[in-house]
Amino acid sequence: MHEAIKRPSDVSELKGMIASRTITLPEQQEQVARMALAKPDVIAFGTVGSIAAECSVSPSTVVRAATGLGFADFRDFRGFFRLHLRKATGLKAG
């Protein structure tokens, strides 16, 4: 059984976890992770279906990628990237 992955606190930590191979994902889930880092807006404002289409994977792969990266579920994953974009643009949550 695999040890649970700790949810990253920010995008820099997520990048580091992927780069250091703290997180290893199957190839299709890795496509989702790469998309998330390259185009966080696609994740922040997308649906499971739209992200799956953008990454050429199934919707269930998007959900598995989110949990594989340490998030509770897709909603947590999307919220993480929404918060990241708010911080990057200087907008306050609310």
C-alpha positions in Angstrom: 0.0 0.0 0.0 1.3 3.5 -0.9 1.8 6.1 1.7 -0.6 9.0 1.4 0.8 12.0 -0.4 0.7 15.3 1.6 -1.3 18.0 0.0 1.1 20.7 -1.3 0.7 24.2 0.3 1.4 26.1 -3.0 2.3 25.6 -6.6 6.1 25.9 -5.9 5.8 23.0 -3.5 3.8 21.0 -6.0 6.4 21.6 -8.7 9.2 20.5 -6.3 7.3 17.4 -5.4 6.9 16.4 -9.0 10.5 17.4 -10.0 12.0 15.4 -7.1 9.8 12.4 -7.8 8.2 12.6 -4.4 5.1 12.1 -6.5 5.1 9.6 -9.3 2.1 9.3 -11.5 1.0 7.0 -14.4 1.7 8.7 -17.8 -1.9 10.0 -18.4 -2.2 11.4 -14.9 1.2 13.1 -15.4 -0.2 14.8 -18.5 -2.9 16.3 -16.2 -0.2 17.4 -13.7 1.9 19.0 -16.5 -1.2 20.8 -17.8 -1.9 22.1 -14.3 1.6 23.6 -13.9 1.8 24.9 -17.5 -1.8 26.4 -17.7 -3.2 26.7 -14.2 -6.2 28.6 -15.5 -7.3 25.5 -17.4 -7.6 23.7 -14.0 -8.9 26.7 -12.1 -11.8 27.4 -14.4 -12.4 24.0 -16.0 -14.6 21.1 -15.3 -13.5 17.5 -15.0 -14.7 17.0 -18.6 -13.1 20.1 -20.1 -9.8 19.3 -18.5 -10.0 15.7 -19.7 -10.6 16.9 -23.2 -7.7 19.4 -23.1 -5.4 16.7 -21.8 -6.7 13.9 -24.1 -7.5 11.7 -21.1 -10.7 10.3 -19.5 -12.5 12.3 -16.8 -11.7 9.6 -14.2 -8.0 10.2 -15.0 -8.4 13.8 -14.1 -9.9 12.9 -10.7 -7.2 10.2 -10.0 -4.5 12.8 -10.9 -6.0 15.2 -8.4 -6.0 12.7 -5.6 -2.6 11.3 -6.7 -1.2 14.8 -6.2 -2.4 14.9 -2.6 -5.7 16.7 -3.0 -8.9 15.4 -1.3 -10.8 15.5 -4.6 -11.2 17.4 -7.8 -12.9 20.3 -6.1 -9.9 20.7 -3.7 -7.5 20.5 -6.7 -9.5 23.2 -8.7 -9.7 25.4 -5.6 -5.9 25.2 -5.1 -5.3 26.6 -8.6 -8.0 29.2 -8.2 -6.3 30.4 -5.0 -2.9 30.3 -6.8 -4.3 32.5 -9.6 -5.8 35.0 -7.1 -2.4 35.3 -5.4 -0.6 35.6 -8.7 -2.9 38.4 -9.8 -3.1 40.1 -6.5 -6.8 39.6 -6.1 -8.3 38.9 -2.7 -10.5 35.8 -2.1 -14.1 36.6 -1.5 
